[in-house]
Amino acid sequence: MSERYIGLMSGTSLDGVDGVLVTFDNHQPRLWAQAEWPMPSALRAEFLALNQPGANEIHRAALAANALMAGYAAVVAQLLQTSGLSATDVRAIGAHGQTVRHQPGGHDGLGYTVQLNQPALLAERTGIDVVADFRSRDLAAGGQGAPLVPAFHQHLWAQAGQTVAVLNLGGIANLSLLHADGRVEGFDTGPANVLLDAWCQRHRGEPFDAAGAWAAQGQVQSDWLHKWLQEPFLALSPPKSTGRDLFDLAWLESRLPSHAKPEDVQATLLAFTAQTVLMALRAHAPEARQVWVCGGGVRNTRLMAALLAGWPEGRVSSTAEGGLDPQWVEATAFAWLACQHVHRRPGNLAAVTGAAGARVLGALYPR
């Protein structure tokens, strides 16, 4: 029987923890159970605060990581209960942790990436081997440490003789470009939900703009949009990755006039997300006829409509049509990365991250 793995993912959107219990046959996933844990508002606020310099950071970060492990352990318990399995039936857990800083290539030339995690505590609480710290080995090899999912997307959706794009609309939008000749590119295109959610939380007291309904009440301001599209990150050539270190409310507010209507800002942010994705597609894969979309942004029907309208060259559709529910793609990817580690197979693609070569990613914390 195939080995069973658990993947746990808490992303930039900070909406919660997604978890899957999965097996892989020829790299094709079969999901046996899914579970989620909503992020408590106090923990979410702490993670947001830890994205910026602050008092007593080391102490607060350690406690936040401990609290996150309570959520991770709860998801694992739910997965085991739903599947009727025990801890000994699972080969390993792939636990990503919560990214609070991501600055590869900066400062000393190497930079750093920080995912708050406590994999030893998770192994202790679950009785299952834990694989964690996936990004640092790629970074040590001169890479960005991100994105890591294109290698998984390649195994899942690549088609000989046809270029396929996979778009993840999480907090940050990233593309995997699976070219017809076998080449794979992958990079962050810019913000997806991170600014949309933050602006909605500030002005509506809601964690996200359901279906883009609030954005639909505003008017896209073309002069703002043009200004935002001049952001230097957008013009960088891959490999490249980004996060809240760049795209936060301070970035947005510094680019807004004092008289801005909140609903117009939301409408323009949605257009900004769509345009940055479409610009990247036109620049790097204009021949793509299939764009699979996953992540929380797939539920923003107005954003999906903007992408579809802007890409008449092909289909823009949920990964559900491609065999994997969009909510569980990233968690499944980290289960796959755990499997790669266990079998000492590379998890990165050097052409994507810019690393010196293929590397086995992660560190093992035995049960």
SULNOR-V735722 format. One record per residue. N is the residue number from 1. RES is the residue in three letters. SS is DSSP state (alpha for helix, beta for strand, coil for the rest). PSI is psi as a letter, one per 40 degrees, with the letter a starting at -180 (* if undefined). Layout:
N:RES:SS:PSI
N:RES:SS:PSI
//
This chain:
1:MET:coil:i
2:SER:coil:i
3:GLU:coil:i
4:ARG:beta:h
5:TYR:beta:i
6:ILE:beta:h
7:GLY:beta:h
8:LEU:beta:h
9:MET:beta:h
10:SER:coil:h
11:GLY:coil:a
12:THR:coil:d
13:SER:coil:d
14:LEU:coil:f
15:ASP:coil:e
16:GLY:beta:a
17:VAL:beta:h
18:ASP:beta:h
19:GLY:beta:i
20:VAL:beta:i
21:LEU:beta:h
22:VAL:beta:i
23:THR:beta:i
24:PHE:beta:h
25:ASP:beta:h
26:ASN:coil:f
27:HIS:coil:e
28:GLN:beta:h
29:PRO:beta:i
30:ARG:beta:h
31:LEU:beta:h
32:TRP:beta:d
33:ALA:beta:i
34:GLN:beta:i
35:ALA:beta:i
36:GLU:beta:i
37:TRP:beta:h
38:PRO:beta:h
39:MET:coil:h
40:PRO:coil:i
41:SER:alpha:d
42:ALA:alpha:d
43:LEU:alpha:d
44:ARG:alpha:d
45:ALA:alpha:d
46:GLU:alpha:d
47:PHE:alpha:d
48:LEU:alpha:d
49:ALA:alpha:d
50:LEU:coil:e
51:ASN:coil:e
52:GLN:coil:i
53:PRO:coil:i
54:GLY:coil:i
55:ALA:coil:i
56:ASN:coil:f
57:GLU:alpha:d
58:ILE:alpha:d
59:HIS:alpha:d
60:ARG:alpha:d
61:ALA:alpha:d
62:ALA:alpha:d
63:LEU:alpha:d
64:ALA:alpha:d
65:ALA:alpha:d
66:ASN:alpha:d
67:ALA:alpha:d
68:LEU:alpha:d
69:MET:alpha:d
70:ALA:alpha:d
71:GLY:alpha:d
72:TYR:alpha:d
73:ALA:alpha:d
74:ALA:alpha:d
75:VAL:alpha:d
76:VAL:alpha:d
77:ALA:alpha:d
78:GLN:alpha:d
79:LEU:alpha:d
80:LEU:alpha:d
81:GLN:alpha:d
82:THR:alpha:d
83:SER:alpha:e
84:GLY:coil:e
85:LEU:coil:i
86:SER:coil:i
87:ALA:alpha:d
88:THR:alpha:e
89:ASP:alpha:e
90:VAL:coil:h
91:ARG:coil:d
92:ALA:beta:i
93:ILE:beta:h
94:GLY:beta:h
95:ALA:beta:h
96:HIS:coil:d
97:GLY:coil:a
98:GLN:beta:h
99:THR:beta:h
100:VAL:beta:d
101:ARG:beta:h
102:HIS:beta:g
103:GLN:beta:g
104:PRO:beta:i
105:GLY:coil:e
106:GLY:coil:a
107:HIS:coil:c
108:ASP:coil:e
109:GLY:coil:d
110:LEU:coil:d
111:GLY:beta:a
112:TYR:beta:i
113:THR:beta:h
114:VAL:beta:h
115:GLN:beta:h
116:LEU:beta:h
117:ASN:coil:i
118:GLN:coil:g
119:PRO:alpha:d
120:ALA:alpha:d
121:LEU:alpha:d
122:LEU:alpha:d
123:ALA:alpha:d
124:GLU:alpha:d
125:ARG:alpha:d
126:THR:alpha:d
127:GLY:coil:f
128:ILE:coil:i
129:ASP:coil:h
130:VAL:beta:h
131:VAL:beta:h
132:ALA:beta:a
133:ASP:coil:f
134:PHE:coil:d
135:ARG:coil:d
136:SER:alpha:d
137:ARG:alpha:d
138:ASP:alpha:d
139:LEU:alpha:d
140:ALA:alpha:d
141:ALA:coil:e
142:GLY:coil:e
143:GLY:coil:a
144:GLN:coil:e
145:GLY:coil:e
146:ALA:coil:i
147:PRO:coil:i
148:LEU:coil:e
149:VAL:coil:e
150:PRO:alpha:d
151:ALA:alpha:d
152:PHE:alpha:d
153:HIS:alpha:d
154:GLN:alpha:d
155:HIS:alpha:d
156:LEU:alpha:d
157:TRP:alpha:e
158:ALA:coil:i
159:GLN:beta:h
160:ALA:coil:h
161:GLY:coil:e
162:GLN:beta:h
163:THR:coil:h
164:VAL:beta:h
165:ALA:beta:i
166:VAL:beta:h
167:LEU:beta:h
168:ASN:beta:h
169:LEU:beta:g
170:GLY:coil:a
171:GLY:coil:d
172:ILE:beta:i
173:ALA:beta:h
174:ASN:beta:i
175:LEU:beta:h
176:SER:beta:h
177:LEU:beta:h
178:LEU:beta:g
179:HIS:coil:i
180:ALA:coil:d
181:ASP:coil:e
182:GLY:coil:e
183:ARG:coil:i
184:VAL:beta:h
185:GLU:beta:i
186:GLY:beta:h
187:PHE:beta:i
188:ASP:beta:h
189:THR:beta:e
190:GLY:beta:a
191:PRO:beta:i
192:ALA:coil:c
193:ASN:alpha:e
194:VAL:alpha:d
195:LEU:alpha:d
196:LEU:alpha:d
197:ASP:alpha:d
198:ALA:alpha:d
199:TRP:alpha:d
200:CYS:alpha:d
201:GLN:alpha:d
202:ARG:alpha:d
203:HIS:alpha:e
204:ARG:alpha:e
205:GLY:coil:f
206:GLU:coil:i
207:PRO:coil:d
208:PHE:coil:i
209:ASP:coil:g
210:ALA:alpha:h
211:ALA:alpha:e
212:GLY:alpha:f
213:ALA:coil:d
214:TRP:coil:d
215:ALA:alpha:d
216:ALA:alpha:e
217:GLN:alpha:e
218:GLY:coil:i
219:GLN:coil:h
220:VAL:coil:h
221:GLN:coil:h
222:SER:alpha:d
223:ASP:alpha:d
224:TRP:alpha:d
225:LEU:alpha:d
226:HIS:alpha:d
227:LYS:alpha:d
228:TRP:alpha:d
229:LEU:coil:e
230:GLN:coil:e
231:GLU:coil:h
232:PRO:alpha:d
233:PHE:alpha:d
234:LEU:alpha:d
235:ALA:alpha:e
236:LEU:coil:i
237:SER:coil:i
238:PRO:coil:i
239:PRO:coil:i
240:LYS:coil:i
241:SER:coil:i
242:THR:coil:a
243:GLY:coil:a
244:ARG:coil:e
245:ASP:coil:d
246:LEU:coil:d
247:PHE:coil:g
248:ASP:coil:a
249:LEU:alpha:d
250:ALA:alpha:d
251:TRP:alpha:d
252:LEU:alpha:d
253:GLU:alpha:d
254:SER:coil:e
255:ARG:coil:e
256:LEU:coil:i
257:PRO:coil:i
258:SER:coil:d
259:HIS:coil:e
260:ALA:coil:h
261:LYS:coil:h
262:PRO:alpha:d
263:GLU:alpha:d
264:ASP:alpha:d
265:VAL:alpha:d
266:GLN:alpha:d
267:ALA:alpha:d
268:THR:alpha:d
269:LEU:alpha:d
270:LEU:alpha:d
271:ALA:alpha:d
272:PHE:alpha:d
273:THR:alpha:d
274:ALA:alpha:d
275:GLN:alpha:d
276:THR:alpha:d
277:VAL:alpha:d
278:LEU:alpha:d
279:MET:alpha:d
280:ALA:alpha:d
281:LEU:alpha:d
282:ARG:alpha:d
283:ALA:alpha:d
284:HIS:alpha:e
285:ALA:coil:f
286:PRO:coil:e
287:GLU:coil:e
288:ALA:coil:h
289:ARG:coil:e
290:GLN:beta:h
291:VAL:beta:h
292:TRP:beta:h
293:VAL:beta:h
294:CYS:beta:a
295:GLY:coil:i
296:GLY:alpha:d
297:GLY:alpha:e
298:VAL:alpha:d
299:ARG:alpha:e
300:ASN:coil:g
301:THR:alpha:d
302:ARG:alpha:d
303:LEU:alpha:d
304:MET:alpha:d
305:ALA:alpha:d
306:ALA:alpha:d
307:LEU:alpha:d
308:LEU:alpha:d
309:ALA:alpha:d
310:GLY:alpha:e
311:TRP:coil:g
312:PRO:coil:e
313:GLU:coil:e
314:GLY:coil:a
315:ARG:beta:h
316:VAL:beta:h
317:SER:beta:i
318:SER:beta:i
319:THR:alpha:e
320:ALA:alpha:d
321:GLU:alpha:e
322:GLY:alpha:e
323:GLY:coil:e
324:LEU:coil:h
325:ASP:coil:h
326:PRO:alpha:d
327:GLN:alpha:d
328:TRP:alpha:e
329:VAL:alpha:d
330:GLU:alpha:d
331:ALA:alpha:d
332:THR:alpha:d
333:ALA:alpha:d
334:PHE:alpha:d
335:ALA:alpha:d
336:TRP:alpha:d
337:LEU:alpha:d
338:ALA:alpha:d
339:CYS:alpha:d
340:GLN:alpha:d
341:HIS:alpha:d
342:VAL:alpha:d
343:HIS:coil:e
344:ARG:coil:f
345:ARG:coil:i
346:PRO:coil:i
347:GLY:coil:e
348:ASN:coil:i
349:LEU:coil:h
350:ALA:alpha:d
351:ALA:alpha:d
352:VAL:alpha:d
353:THR:alpha:e
354:GLY:coil:e
355:ALA:coil:i
356:ALA:coil:e
357:GLY:coil:a
358:ALA:coil:h
359:ARG:coil:i
360:VAL:coil:h
361:LEU:coil:i
362:GLY:coil:i
363:ALA:beta:i
364:LEU:beta:h
365:TYR:beta:h
366:PRO:coil:i
367:ARG:coil:*
//
